[in-house]
Amino acid sequence: MAIALLTRADESLAAEWAGGAPVEYGYEVLLVCDTSGDSPGTPWAVFCPSMDVCSAGRDPQDALDMIADAIYEALVDGVEPAKGNAYHEVISYYQELMATGLPTAEAVVSPAPYPGQ
């Protein structure tokens, strides 16, 4: 299970996520819920701009677990965190999604320890 600290969320999510564990190291992730019904089973999309990975889950915690796994795999593969063009593109896309009024949240996720850490 991913360790996550909620850093910003819609009011309904803040109540759902009360009591997050502190994180010593981690990666900022951005979550958005597809309320249209077009993503049955995995309506929560989650993005990690600095690692240029994304995933999805059936609820916020599942999405955080999935992105933690994706971050872990990226780190094992030698991907270095960056803030290049991909980072800014993901941030811009997330801001567009926020503007639509979809439920959104931001969190910090710590993947499992990986070789070289």
Sequence and secondary structure as in RCSB ss.txt:
>XXXX:A:sequence
MAIALLTRADESLAAEWAGGAPVEYGYEVLLVCDTSGDSPGTPWAVFCPSMDVCSAGRDPQDALDMIADAIYEAL
VDGVEPAKGNAYHEVISYYQELMATGLPTAEAVVSPAPYPGQ
>XXXX:A:secstr
  EEEEEEE HHHHHHT S    SS EEEEEEE TTSSSTT  EEEEETTTTEEEEESSHHHHHHHHHHHHHHHH
HTT     SHHHHHHHHHHHHHHHTT  EEEEEEE    TT 
